[in-house]
Amino acid sequence: MTFNRRSISINKLVLDDFIVYGGRNQPLNSDFFVALLTIIGIDLILGGDNAIVVAMACRKLPPHLRNKAITIGIVFAIAARGLLTVIAIHLLSIPYLMGIGGVLLLYIAYRLLTADEGGAAITGAASMAGAIRTIVVADVVMGFDNVLAVAGAADGNIILVFIGLLISVPILIWGSRLILWAMKKVPSILYMGAAVLTFTASGMIAHESFIYFWLLYHGLSVFAFSCVMITVVLAAGWLRNRISRVIIIRT
């Protein structure tokens, strides 16, 4: 088999056009894979509650319908989440909304560390259609933090969003319950998850031009800014939990 220079050039053009961002060619590079790993981490960290919703919604179904309802419900929920993420990406391109979204994601990261146990009560559905409906509605309502975080991490790259969604399906079905169990057994994993969210939020905030130039003026890189924000959020969460434990002990 022989290759000529023309065929190699054409193949390279096809590869370069595979990922399009803002109408510009964006070849596969380290930034792409870092963003992809960040999205996978976000799906792992924020998917635990959604996995619980899936299990609770299907708990009253007979065994032969349960797995089918879980699969169909998750597929529809992921499709709805994908649409919302694409919308969020376009909204975040509006001036200052990226920064506002980053601040909101910082709060979500803080709440991940300090939120009390428990959650909304999900009634188990008696029919497969009812279970699927419950899964989709609950995922859309509860998945806002996931949508915001993924939209920020993707930084306008639609291909990244869809790859992340494809990866999130098996994560939601199998991985989230394991991560949720690990969080309860090893609290430090919770802090790692909050750090991932804070890293994404810091990038969103630094995306705003006035913040970026302020950092440059003071000789700070975006990475240094992210490290500072991670330290602040983790310290605030740790301090809040420590104070809560002291109050509980005294009462």
Phi, psi and omega in degrees: 000134181241152179236139175250167185296327182294316181294322178295320179296318180296316180298323178294321178296319178298317179295318180294329181275357183296322180245120182240130181227115178062027180082002181248147176292134178228097184293162176298127179212183184296325179299321179299313184287328175296315178297320179296316178296324177296316179297318178299317178298320178298315179299321179294315185288317186267359183272351184298310180298322179294324177295323177296318178301316180301313182296318182291322182294331185256004189292337181269354180282150174296153185306324184288343177258342187298309182296323179295317179295320179299312182296311181295316181299317181292320179299313179294321180295319179294322178298316179296320179294322178298316178298316180295324180293318177298317177298317181297322179300317180291323178293323181290347176282347176288136182309135176077343180290328177297315179295318178297318177298323178296318178298318178297321179292328173300317178296321178298318178297319178296317180293330177299326180278330190248352183297142178286161177295156176105186181177190181291142179283128180249120180280131178291134181274148181272344180239159180294320179297319178295320179295317179298316179298317179298317181298313184294311182297314181295322181293321179295317182291314184277344186270012181300318180297322179294315180300313181296316182294316180294319178299320178291318181292325181290333177053045175088358183270103183296323179301318178300320180300312184289325174296317178299322179293318178298321179289328185289339180298303178295329177298315181293324183285316187245316191285325187296321180295323178294317179296318180299317178297318181294324179299322180288327182277323183234093184303334182297335177297326178298319179292325176296319178296317178297325178294320178298314179296319180294322177300316178295316180298320180297320177296322178295318180294315180291346178294333178292132189300320184291329175289316182299314181289331175296318177297316179298319181299325181265010175071027181252138174272164177297324179296317178297318177300317179297319179297319178297314181295321178299316179298316181296312183295314181295320179294319179296317178295317179297316180295318179298317179294321180295316178297318180298319179295321179296318180296318180296318180296319182288334180270000000 
